[in-house]
């Protein structure tokens, strides 16, 4: 009983966070009334206050170590460069030109399905959901304004497609983590994973294909050579990402390209380049603050035993293969909620999941598939995950406005549940 009490207390900062942010927004009837940074600040102060056994200075040091760990700082680098690139590309006309060309090439009723396919393809190729969101969100945000449709809806299409590739790509860090911790080949995990998520992707594509009929058609202007040239920053970003270039270098190349083309076409001045980039970086300030607060908060939860408690309660009284698969799924989901990072969640519970799989005869490829897909589902719907924070920051909307439109992540969550509940023949070991 004492152990349960300590475990619940360790997890209570996350409960406080979700209560303030989600419940507060629901009560207020407005997703924009409760700033997520304030919710994290309150939860962080609470987390430090309830920690026991150390001085206040040590507790603050623990929080600071979590807030400034290499993973968090790497994300902040991405946010800073993404903000600078997005603002500069918009100022020199890349967004408007890309939107104009897109509207000329793709009929309005096929636009949602086209965006989803493009997002799936790009994320599958580059193996990162964040990179896909950075590349496509500014474009679809401008498209939404031009075509008079919901920005959150189009942004959610990009996010959903981004997680399709994050889940399946051979170069995705979640795929690598899942296969390495479970000891299976990427090819066998891919086949098992594809069978799990393909129905969800197909249903999502059908939804977007039919929902496009409600989009208003608008008159478009003829595409000029200048428009094509101004699109090059986005094309170069996507191509270099597809070639496997580091996302930070991709964004730096994009910034240099956008600045050079802007100067060459006369669409932006020397000083304006720095002014626009500065504005874009400042626009990411809340996102950076939230990311650091999340890192510190979740580090306190880990040090207080929150992750260990989750592992204990989710593996308690596991007696069958079905229950074992459910346990692996719950372990991954709860670890992801507590870390807000799908790769870290897989690495956190990888060893215990492998032990459960061996004990109950679950094939490594099945366990890896469950872990990877579950982590992408949870990461896709938590409002404080890097992907939704990035998408909402670039689109200037609330993360909570995006969540109800995330058809693909929700459908893969349903696919996981159905695949566990339906009686299956035993998978062969791989």
C-alpha positions in Angstrom: 0.0 0.0 0.0 2.9 2.3 0.9 4.5 1.5 -2.5 1.3 2.4 -4.4 1.0 5.7 -2.5 4.6 6.6 -3.4 4.1 5.7 -7.0 0.9 7.8 -7.3 2.7 10.7 -5.7 5.6 10.3 -8.1 3.2 10.5 -11.1 1.0 13.3 -9.6 2.9 16.1 -11.4 1.7 14.8 -14.7 -1.8 14.5 -13.3 -1.6 18.1 -12.2 -0.4 19.2 -15.6 -3.1 17.4 -17.5 -5.8 18.6 -15.0 -4.8 22.3 -15.4 -4.3 22.2 -19.1 -6.9 19.8 -20.4 -9.6 20.1 -17.8 -9.1 23.9 -17.5 -9.6 24.3 -21.3 -12.7 22.2 -21.3 -14.2 24.1 -18.5 -13.4 27.4 -20.1 -14.7 26.1 -23.4 -11.7 27.5 -25.2 -8.4 25.8 -26.0 -6.6 29.1 -26.0 -7.6 30.2 -22.4 -5.0 28.1 -20.6 -1.4 28.7 -21.8 0.5 25.5 -21.8 3.6 27.2 -20.4 1.7 28.2 -17.3 0.3 24.6 -16.8 3.9 23.3 -17.0 5.2 26.0 -14.7 2.6 25.1 -12.0 3.2 21.3 -12.4 7.0 21.8 -12.3 6.9 23.9 -9.0 4.6 21.2 -7.6 7.0 18.4 -8.7 9.9 20.1 -7.0 7.9 20.7 -3.9 6.7 17.1 -3.4 10.2 15.6 -3.9 11.6 14.3 -0.6 15.0 13.3 0.7 17.1 16.1 -0.8 17.6 19.8 -0.2 15.8 22.3 -2.2 18.9 23.2 -4.1 19.5 19.6 -5.1 15.9 19.2 -6.3 16.2 22.3 -8.4 19.5 20.9 -9.8 17.8 17.6 -10.7 15.1 19.6 -12.5 17.6 21.7 -14.3 19.6 18.6 -15.4 16.4 17.2 -17.0 15.6 20.6 -18.6 19.0 20.9 -20.2 19.9 17.4 -21.1 21.4 16.8 -24.6 18.1 15.5 -26.0 16.2 18.6 -24.9 18.9 21.0 -26.2 18.9 19.2 -29.6 15.2 19.8 -29.8 15.7 23.4 -29.0 18.2 23.8 -31.8 15.6 22.4 -34.1 13.0 24.8 -32.8 15.3 27.8 -33.2 16.4 27.0 -36.7 12.8 26.0 -37.8 11.5 29.3 -36.5 14.1 31.2 -38.4 13.6 29.2 -41.6 9.8 29.4 -41.5 9.8 33.2 -41.0 12.4 33.9 -43.6 10.8 31.6 -46.2 7.5 33.3 -45.7 9.0 36.8 -45.9 10.8 36.1 -49.2 7.6 34.7 -50.7 8.3 30.9 -50.6 5.1 30.1 -48.9 2.9 32.1 -51.2 4.6 30.7 -54.3 4.3 27.1 -53.0 0.7 27.6 -52.2 0.0 29.0 -55.7 1.7 26.2 -57.5 0.0 23.6 -55.3 -3.4 25.1 -56.0 -2.7 25.0 -59.7 -1.5 21.3 -59.7 -4.0 19.7 -57.2 -7.7 20.2 -57.3 -9.2 21.4 -54.0 -11.2 18.2 -53.4 -8.0 16.1 -53.6 -5.9 18.4 -51.5 -6.4 16.6 -48.1 -5.6 13.2 -49.5 -2.6 14.6 -51.4 -1.2 16.3 -48.2 -1.6 13.0 -46.3 0.2 11.0 -49.0 3.0 13.5 -49.3 3.5 13.6 -45.5 3.5 9.8 -45.4 6.1 9.6 -48.2 8.4 12.3 -46.8 8.4 10.9 -43.2 8.9 7.4 -44.5 11.9 8.5 -46.5 13.6 10.7 -43.9 12.6 8.7 -40.8 11.6 11.7 -38.7 8.2 13.1 -37.9 9.6 16.4 -36.7 11.4 17.0 -39.9 8.3 16.3 -41.9 6.2 18.7 -39.8 8.8 21.4 -40.1 8.8 21.1 -43.9 5.0 20.9 -44.5 3.3 22.8 -41.8 4.0 26.4 -43.1 2.7 25.4 -46.5 -0.6 23.8 -45.3 -1.1 26.7 -42.9 -1.0 29.1 -45.9 -3.2 26.7 -47.9 -5.8 26.7 -45.2 -6.1 30.5 -45.3 -6.3 30.5 -49.1 -8.9 27.8 -49.3 -11.0 28.9 -46.3 -10.7 25.6 -44.4 -9.7 24.8 -40.8 -6.0 25.3 -40.2 -6.0 22.7 -37.4 -7.5 20.1 -39.7 -4.8 20.5 -42.4 -2.0 20.6 -39.8 -3.4 17.4 -38.3 -3.2 15.7 -41.7 0.5 16.5 -41.8 1.1 15.3 -38.3 -0.8 12.0 -38.9 1.2 11.3 -42.1 4.4 12.2 -40.2 3.8 9.5 -37.7 3.1 6.9 -40.4 6.7 7.2 -41.5 8.1 7.6 -38.0 6.5 4.2 -37.3 7.6 2.4 -40.4 10.8 4.0 -41.7 13.9 1.8 -41.6 16.0 4.9 -40.5 13.5 6.1 -37.8 15.0 6.1 -34.3 11.9 4.4 -33.0 12.3 1.6 -35.4 15.9 1.2 -34.5 15.2 1.3 -30.8 12.3 -1.2 -31.0 14.2 -3.8 -33.1 17.4 -3.5 -31.2 15.8 -3.9 -27.8 13.7 -6.8 -28.9 16.3 -8.5 -31.0 14.6 -8.8 -34.4 15.3 -7.7 -37.9 14.0 -4.5 -39.3 12.5 -6.3 -42.2 10.4 -8.7 -40.1 9.3 -5.9 -37.8 8.3 -3.8 -40.9 6.1 -6.6 -42.3 4.4 -7.1 -38.9 4.1 -3.4 -38.4 2.7 -2.8 -41.9 -0.1 -5.3 -41.4 -1.0 -3.5 -38.1 -1.2 0.1 -39.4 -2.0 -0.3 -43.1 -5.8 -0.6 -42.5 -5.7 2.6 -40.4 -3.8 4.4 -43.1 -6.2 3.3 -45.8 -9.3 4.3 -43.7 -7.6 7.7 -43.0 -6.9 8.2 -46.7 -10.6 7.4 -47.6 -11.7 10.0 -45.0 -9.6 12.7 -46.5 -10.6 11.7 -50.1 -14.3 12.2 -49.3 -13.9 15.1 -47.0 -12.1 17.2 -49.6 -15.4 17.8 -51.4 -16.2 20.5 -48.8 -13.2 22.6 -49.7 -13.9 25.7 -51.6 -12.4 26.0 -55.1 -10.7 29.4 -55.6 -9.3 31.2 -58.7 -5.6 30.8 -59.2 -3.1 32.9 -61.0 -0.7 31.6 -63.6 2.6 30.2 -62.3 5.7 32.2 -63.2 9.4 31.2 -63.2 9.8 33.5 -60.2 7.2 31.5 -58.3 9.1 28.3 -59.1 12.4 29.8 -58.0 10.9 31.0 -54.7 9.7 27.4 -54.0 13.3 26.1 -54.0 13.9 26.6 -50.3 11.1 24.0 -49.5 12.2 21.7 -52.3 15.8 21.8 -51.1 14.8 21.1 -47.5 12.7 18.1 -48.5 15.3 16.7 -50.9 18.2 17.1 -48.5 16.1 15.5 -45.8 15.3 12.6 -48.1 19.0 12.2 -48.7 19.4 11.6 -45.0 21.1 14.9 -44.1 21.0 15.8 -40.4 17.8 17.9 -39.7 19.9 20.8 -38.2 22.0 21.0 -41.4 18.9 20.7 -43.5 17.4 23.8 -41.8 20.7 25.7 -42.1 20.8 25.0 -45.8 17.1 26.1 -46.1 17.9 29.4 -44.3 20.9 30.1 -46.6 18.8 29.2 -49.7 15.8 31.3 -48.7 18.1 34.3 -47.9 20.0 34.0 -51.1 16.9 33.8 -53.3 15.2 36.6 -51.4 18.1 38.9 -52.1 18.4 37.8 -55.7 14.7 38.4 -56.5 14.6 41.6 -54.5 11.8 40.3 -52.3 13.7 40.9 -49.1 16.6 43.3 -48.0 19.9 42.7 -46.2 18.7 43.8 -42.8 15.3 42.4 -43.2 16.8 38.9 -43.4 18.0 39.1 -39.9 14.9 40.9 -38.7 12.6 38.2 -40.1 14.8 35.4 -38.7 14.8 37.1 -35.3 11.0 37.3 -35.3 10.7 33.7 -36.2 13.0 32.6 -33.4 11.1 34.8 -30.9 7.9 33.2 -32.1 9.4 29.9 -30.8 10.1 31.2 -27.3 7.0 29.6 -25.6 7.7 26.3 -27.3 11.3 26.4 -26.1 10.2 27.2 -22.5 7.6 24.4 -22.6 10.2 21.9 -23.9 12.7 22.7 -21.1 10.0 22.7 -18.4 8.8 19.3 -19.7 12.3 17.9 -19.6 12.8 19.0 -16.0 9.3 17.9 -14.9 9.7 14.4 -16.4 13.1 14.0 -14.9 11.7 14.6 -11.5 9.0 12.1 -12.2 11.6 9.5 -13.1 13.9 10.2 -10.1 10.9 9.9 -7.8 10.2 6.4 -9.1 7.2 7.2 -11.4 8.5 5.1 -14.3 9.4 2.1 -12.1 6.0 2.3 -10.6 4.3 2.1 -14.0 6.4 -0.9 -14.9 5.4 -2.7 -11.7 1.6 -2.0 -12.0 1.4 -2.8 -15.7 3.1 -6.2 -15.3 1.2 -7.2 -12.2 -0.7 -10.5 -12.6 0.1 -11.1 -16.2 -1.1 -14.7 -17.0 -1.7 -15.0 -20.7 -0.2 -14.0 -24.1 -3.0 -11.5 -24.6 -2.5 -10.0 -21.2 1.3 -9.9 -21.9 0.7 -8.0 -25.1 -1.6 -5.6 -23.3 1.1 -5.2 -20.6 3.8 -4.3 -23.2 1.4 -1.8 -24.8 0.5 -0.2 -21.5 4.1 0.0 -20.4 5.1 1.8 -23.6 2.1 4.1 -23.5 2.6 5.2 -19.9 6.4 5.6 -20.3 5.7 7.8 -23.3 3.2 9.9 -21.4 5.9 10.4 -18.7 8.8 11.1 -21.0 7.0 12.8 -24.0 9.5 11.1 -26.3 8.6 7.9 -28.2 12.2 6.8 -28.6 13.1 7.3 -24.9 9.8 5.4 -24.0 10.8 2.4 -26.0 14.4 2.4 -24.6 13.0 2.7 -21.1 10.7 -0.3 -21.2 12.6 -2.3 -23.9 14.3 -4.8 -21.5 11.2 -5.6 -19.5 9.2 -6.0 -22.7 11.7 -8.5 -24.0 11.5 -10.5 -20.8 7.7 -10.5 -21.0 7.8 -11.6 -24.6 10.2 -14.5 -23.9 8.1 -15.7 -20.9 4.8 -15.8 -22.9 6.0 -16.8 -26.3 5.5 -13.4 -28.1 7.7 -13.1 -31.1 10.3 -10.3 -31.1 8.8 -8.7 -34.2 5.4 -8.6 -32.7 6.7 -7.0 -29.5 8.8 -4.5 -31.4 5.7 -3.6 -33.6 3.5 -3.1 -30.5 6.0 -0.9 -28.8 6.8 1.2 -31.9 3.1 1.7 -32.9 2.0 2.4 -29.4 4.7 5.0 -28.9 3.7 6.7 -32.1 0.0 6.7 -31.1 0.7 8.3 -27.7 3.2 10.7 -29.0 0.7 11.7 -31.7 -2.0 12.7 -29.2 -0.3 14.2 -26.2 -0.4 18.0 -26.4 3.1 18.4 -24.9 4.9 16.1 -27.3 7.6 17.7 -29.6 5.6 17.0 -32.7 2.3 18.7 -31.7 4.2 21.6 -30.0 6.2 22.1 -33.2 3.1 21.9 -35.4 1.1 24.3 -33.2 4.0 26.7 -32.9 4.5 27.0 -36.7 0.7 27.2 -37.3 0.1 29.6 -34.4 -2.7 27.5 -33.0 -3.2 25.5 -29.8 -2.1 21.8 -29.6 -5.5 21.0 -28.3 -7.1 22.3 -31.5 -5.1 19.8 -33.5 -5.8 16.6 -31.4 -9.5 16.1 -32.4 -8.5 16.0 -36.1 -5.7 13.4 -35.6 -7.5 10.5 -37.4 -4.5 8.4 -38.2 -2.9 8.3 -34.7 -6.3 7.5 -33.2 -6.9 4.8 -35.7 -3.6 3.1 -35.1 -4.4 3.2 -31.4 -7.7 1.4 -32.2 -5.8 -1.1 -34.4 -3.5 -2.0 -31.5 -6.4 -2.7 -29.2 -8.3 -4.8 -31.8 -5.2 -6.8 -32.7 -4.7 -7.7 -29.0 -8.3 -8.5 -28.3 -8.9 -10.7 -31.4 -7.6 -14.2 -31.0 -4.7 -14.8 -33.3 -2.5 -17.7 -34.1 0.9 -17.6 -32.5 3.5 -15.6 -34.4 6.6 -17.5 -35.3 9.8 -16.4 -33.7 12.0 -14.2 -35.8 
